[in-house]
Amino acid sequence: ARDWASIESLLTVKSRIFGNKLRPAIAPAGVAKILLRCGAPRDEVVKYIALVDDLDRRWQLYASAGCHLEVVQTLIEMKNGAQLQKYYQKPEVIGDFVIRQKAFDALQKWGMA
């Protein structure tokens, strides 16, 4: 078993003023890709993808990691109804009521459902 906590401690900046903050020296997207290749638990991967500032890049990383709820949340944050409609129809999302309901609610709010 890999020691994910030790990996996180390597990527955490320690400061007396601001305390400990997860801020990897390499791009969070790069860390997420490496963790995915290493078979890291979903929660570990999500933690680093969430640090990606570019929302378009973030939802694509979530999608490649199979984090469907996070994809939907990011697309809603982006107010990207067209992409949300496409994602909403994916077979891997159709079977998940919670994710579909979240997407449907946003699409309905935007008058797209």
Backbone as CSV, one residue per row, in Angstrom:
resi,resn,N_x,N_y,N_z,CA_x,CA_y,CA_z,C_x,C_y,C_z
1,ALA,0.841,-1.195,0.000,0.000,0.000,0.000,0.877,1.246,0.000
2,ARG,0.424,2.235,-0.715,1.162,3.492,-0.791,0.755,4.384,0.378
3,ASP,1.669,5.205,0.801,1.418,6.111,1.921,1.025,7.484,1.367
4,TRP,-0.271,7.655,1.093,-0.762,8.886,0.465,-0.559,10.092,1.371
5,ALA,-0.613,9.916,2.669,-0.407,11.030,3.602,1.017,11.570,3.485
6,SER,1.991,10.677,3.296,3.374,11.121,3.126,3.552,11.893,1.830
7,ILE,2.877,11.442,0.790,2.945,12.154,-0.484,2.350,13.549,-0.315
8,GLU,1.231,13.634,0.377,0.611,14.944,0.613,1.540,15.850,1.408
9,SER,2.235,15.323,2.403,3.129,16.159,3.211,4.280,16.709,2.375
10,LEU,4.717,15.961,1.354,5.759,16.459,0.449,5.270,17.644,-0.376
11,LEU,3.975,17.709,-0.612,3.398,18.745,-1.464,2.735,19.869,-0.681
12,THR,2.935,19.890,0.626,2.329,20.897,1.483,3.357,21.952,1.864
13,VAL,2.988,23.206,1.655,3.845,24.327,2.017,3.569,24.658,3.480
14,LYS,4.638,24.793,4.246,4.486,25.119,5.665,4.951,26.553,5.896
15,SER,4.121,27.317,6.600,4.424,28.718,6.865,3.996,29.056,8.289
16,ARG,4.807,29.827,8.964,4.445,30.227,10.337,3.247,31.167,10.332
17,ILE,3.155,32.001,9.311,2.078,32.992,9.259,0.766,32.363,8.803
18,PHE,0.821,31.577,7.729,-0.395,31.046,7.129,-0.696,29.595,7.502
19,GLY,0.177,28.959,8.243,-0.031,27.560,8.597,0.300,26.655,7.425
20,ASN,-0.158,25.431,7.481,0.110,24.470,6.413,-0.933,24.623,5.313
21,LYS,-0.478,24.623,4.077,-1.399,24.758,2.947,-0.935,23.846,1.824
22,LEU,-1.875,23.110,1.284,-1.575,22.221,0.181,-1.334,23.076,-1.064
23,ARG,-0.084,23.192,-1.453,0.286,23.964,-2.635,1.517,23.307,-3.247
24,PRO,1.284,22.367,-4.149,2.418,21.656,-4.732,3.316,22.580,-5.554
25,ALA,4.621,22.279,-5.553,5.580,23.061,-6.332,5.386,22.803,-7.822
26,ILE,4.871,21.636,-8.167,4.539,21.364,-9.565,3.039,21.592,-9.747
27,ALA,2.625,21.745,-10.985,1.219,22.044,-11.281,0.297,20.963,-10.711
28,PRO,-0.810,21.385,-10.072,-1.754,20.411,-9.507,-2.270,19.420,-10.556
29,ALA,-2.428,19.876,-11.799,-2.886,18.973,-12.852,-1.866,17.854,-13.064
30,GLY,-0.593,18.189,-13.001,0.462,17.186,-13.137,0.442,16.189,-11.993
31,VAL,0.244,16.695,-10.783,0.163,15.813,-9.609,-1.020,14.859,-9.769
32,ALA,-2.164,15.402,-10.191,-3.364,14.573,-10.354,-3.132,13.473,-11.388
33,LYS,-2.496,13.816,-12.507,-2.229,12.816,-13.547,-1.316,11.708,-13.027
34,ILE,-0.298,12.095,-12.278,0.620,11.100,-11.709,-0.123,10.195,-10.726
35,LEU,-0.935,10.800,-9.870,-1.689,10.009,-8.894,-2.651,9.045,-9.594
36,LEU,-3.281,9.499,-10.671,-4.179,8.615,-11.431,-3.420,7.408,-11.975
37,ARG,-2.236,7.669,-12.526,-1.428,6.573,-13.075,-0.978,5.603,-11.997
38,CYS,-0.807,6.114,-10.777,-0.343,5.267,-9.671,-1.489,4.545,-8.964
39,GLY,-2.708,4.795,-9.392,-3.852,4.138,-8.775,-4.228,4.710,-7.421
40,ALA,-4.016,6.006,-7.255,-4.359,6.664,-5.987,-5.865,6.621,-5.750
41,PRO,-6.269,6.639,-4.500,-7.704,6.685,-4.196,-8.342,7.948,-4.781
42,ARG,-9.593,7.832,-5.116,-10.347,8.920,-5.729,-10.229,10.214,-4.929
43,ASP,-10.366,10.142,-3.617,-10.309,11.337,-2.761,-8.978,12.069,-2.889
44,GLU,-7.897,11.320,-3.031,-6.574,11.939,-3.179,-6.473,12.691,-4.504
45,VAL,-6.974,12.078,-5.564,-6.925,12.703,-6.887,-7.790,13.957,-6.908
46,VAL,-8.997,13.865,-6.365,-9.936,14.997,-6.332,-9.318,16.191,-5.612
47,LYS,-8.585,15.925,-4.562,-7.955,16.984,-3.766,-7.038,17.861,-4.630
48,TYR,-6.293,17.248,-5.528,-5.352,18.000,-6.366,-6.028,18.618,-7.578
49,ILE,-7.005,17.923,-8.145,-7.729,18.508,-9.278,-8.451,19.775,-8.831
50,ALA,-8.960,19.784,-7.601,-9.666,20.964,-7.083,-8.761,22.197,-7.021
51,LEU,-7.456,22.001,-7.006,-6.512,23.121,-6.952,-6.244,23.743,-8.328
52,VAL,-6.727,23.103,-9.392,-6.519,23.624,-10.747,-7.405,24.858,-10.930
53,ASP,-6.791,25.997,-11.230,-7.528,27.257,-11.361,-8.382,27.333,-12.619
54,ASP,-7.882,26.804,-13.725,-8.592,26.862,-15.002,-9.773,25.883,-14.948
55,LEU,-10.989,26.429,-14.875,-12.167,25.575,-14.714,-12.372,24.628,-15.888
56,ASP,-12.041,25.062,-17.097,-12.175,24.193,-18.262,-11.247,22.987,-18.127
57,ARG,-10.028,23.238,-17.716,-9.054,22.162,-17.494,-9.495,21.273,-16.332
58,ARG,-10.038,21.903,-15.285,-10.460,21.154,-14.098,-11.548,20.140,-14.433
59,TRP,-12.587,20.559,-15.166,-13.667,19.598,-15.444,-13.176,18.476,-16.338
60,GLN,-12.240,18.782,-17.241,-11.697,17.734,-18.105,-10.888,16.716,-17.296
61,LEU,-10.137,17.198,-16.317,-9.389,16.282,-15.444,-10.338,15.422,-14.612
62,TYR,-11.377,16.058,-14.058,-12.371,15.289,-13.304,-12.994,14.214,-14.192
63,ALA,-13.303,14.578,-15.439,-13.921,13.617,-16.361,-12.975,12.447,-16.629
64,SER,-11.700,12.740,-16.843,-10.745,11.659,-17.111,-10.544,10.772,-15.887
65,ALA,-10.796,11.320,-14.702,-10.668,10.543,-13.467,-11.965,9.820,-13.106
66,GLY,-13.027,10.073,-13.873,-14.315,9.433,-13.586,-15.033,10.030,-12.394
67,CYS,-14.741,11.278,-12.085,-15.365,11.977,-10.950,-16.562,12.773,-11.469
68,HIS,-17.659,12.072,-11.721,-18.798,12.660,-12.421,-19.487,13.785,-11.648
69,LEU,-19.640,13.623,-10.346,-20.273,14.683,-9.561,-19.445,15.964,-9.636
70,GLU,-18.142,15.843,-9.538,-17.268,17.005,-9.597,-17.301,17.655,-10.984
71,VAL,-17.435,16.837,-12.034,-17.566,17.389,-13.385,-18.817,18.257,-13.446
72,VAL,-19.933,17.700,-12.992,-21.206,18.435,-13.032,-21.105,19.710,-12.208
73,GLN,-20.534,19.631,-11.006,-20.395,20.823,-10.164,-19.548,21.886,-10.842
74,THR,-18.469,21.480,-11.508,-17.584,22.434,-12.178,-18.277,23.052,-13.386
75,LEU,-19.004,22.252,-14.161,-19.727,22.796,-15.307,-20.808,23.771,-14.856
76,ILE,-21.436,23.492,-13.730,-22.428,24.421,-13.176,-21.735,25.711,-12.750
77,GLU,-20.591,25.593,-12.099,-19.820,26.767,-11.682,-19.434,27.620,-12.893
78,MET,-19.137,26.956,-14.010,-18.758,27.646,-15.242,-19.976,28.207,-15.982
79,LYS,-21.166,27.759,-15.566,-22.414,28.082,-16.259,-22.357,27.645,-17.728
80,ASN,-21.770,26.464,-17.932,-21.602,25.898,-19.268,-22.728,24.901,-19.535
81,GLY,-23.894,25.435,-19.876,-25.074,24.607,-20.082,-24.939,23.630,-21.237
82,ALA,-24.316,24.071,-22.324,-24.174,23.195,-23.494,-23.352,21.955,-23.156
83,GLN,-22.226,22.145,-22.472,-21.391,21.005,-22.099,-22.082,20.154,-21.034
84,LEU,-22.818,20.805,-20.138,-23.544,20.072,-19.096,-24.608,19.179,-19.727
85,GLN,-25.297,19.679,-20.748,-26.294,18.854,-21.445,-25.645,17.626,-22.073
86,LYS,-24.489,17.804,-22.693,-23.771,16.677,-23.297,-23.359,15.672,-22.229
87,TYR,-22.790,16.180,-21.136,-22.291,15.293,-20.078,-23.437,14.540,-19.406
88,TYR,-24.554,15.212,-19.256,-25.762,14.679,-18.634,-26.242,13.414,-19.356
89,GLN,-25.952,13.309,-20.658,-26.412,12.184,-21.467,-25.439,11.013,-21.512
90,LYS,-24.263,11.139,-20.903,-23.263,10.067,-20.950,-23.787,8.830,-20.202
91,PRO,-23.524,7.648,-20.755,-24.010,6.410,-20.123,-23.572,6.247,-18.666
92,GLU,-22.348,6.657,-18.343,-21.871,6.490,-16.969,-22.538,7.451,-15.985
93,VAL,-23.219,8.469,-16.501,-23.901,9.439,-15.641,-25.392,9.116,-15.539
94,ILE,-25.938,8.532,-16.592,-27.380,8.263,-16.653,-27.872,7.451,-15.455
95,GLY,-27.071,6.506,-14.978,-27.502,5.643,-13.881,-27.387,6.242,-12.488
96,ASP,-26.804,7.427,-12.373,-26.611,8.032,-11.053,-27.637,9.138,-10.830
97,PHE,-28.639,8.849,-10.002,-29.745,9.786,-9.785,-29.282,11.122,-9.218
98,VAL,-28.400,11.098,-8.236,-27.963,12.332,-7.574,-27.278,13.269,-8.572
99,ILE,-26.392,12.716,-9.378,-25.666,13.532,-10.350,-26.625,14.060,-11.417
100,ARG,-27.486,13.191,-11.909,-28.440,13.621,-12.944,-29.381,14.685,-12.403
101,GLN,-29.811,14.539,-11.159,-30.730,15.522,-10.572,-30.046,16.879,-10.434
102,LYS,-28.793,16.874,-9.996,-28.026,18.117,-9.846,-27.884,18.810,-11.207
103,ALA,-27.554,18.028,-12.234,-27.414,18.585,-13.580,-28.762,19.080,-14.100
104,PHE,-29.801,18.276,-13.917,-31.131,18.650,-14.387,-31.611,19.934,-13.720
105,ASP,-31.398,20.043,-12.414,-31.814,21.261,-11.694,-31.152,22.508,-12.269
106,ALA,-29.853,22.415,-12.564,-29.142,23.555,-13.136,-29.661,23.865,-14.535
107,LEU,-29.846,22.831,-15.346,-30.340,23.043,-16.711,-31.741,23.646,-16.690
108,GLN,-32.559,23.194,-15.761,-33.913,23.717,-15.637,-33.879,25.189,-15.212
109,LYS,-33.005,25.506,-14.296,-32.835,26.890,-13.817,-32.431,27.814,-14.978
110,TRP,-31.624,27.289,-15.878,-31.138,28.066,-17.021,-32.095,27.996,-18.216
111,GLY,-33.210,27.279,-18.044,-34.188,27.149,-19.122,-33.727,26.258,-20.261
112,MET,-32.886,25.275,-19.936,-32.342,24.397,-20.967,-32.844,22.964,-20.848
113,ALA,-33.724,22.716,-19.888,-34.212,21.335,-19.689,-35.634,21.195,-20.155
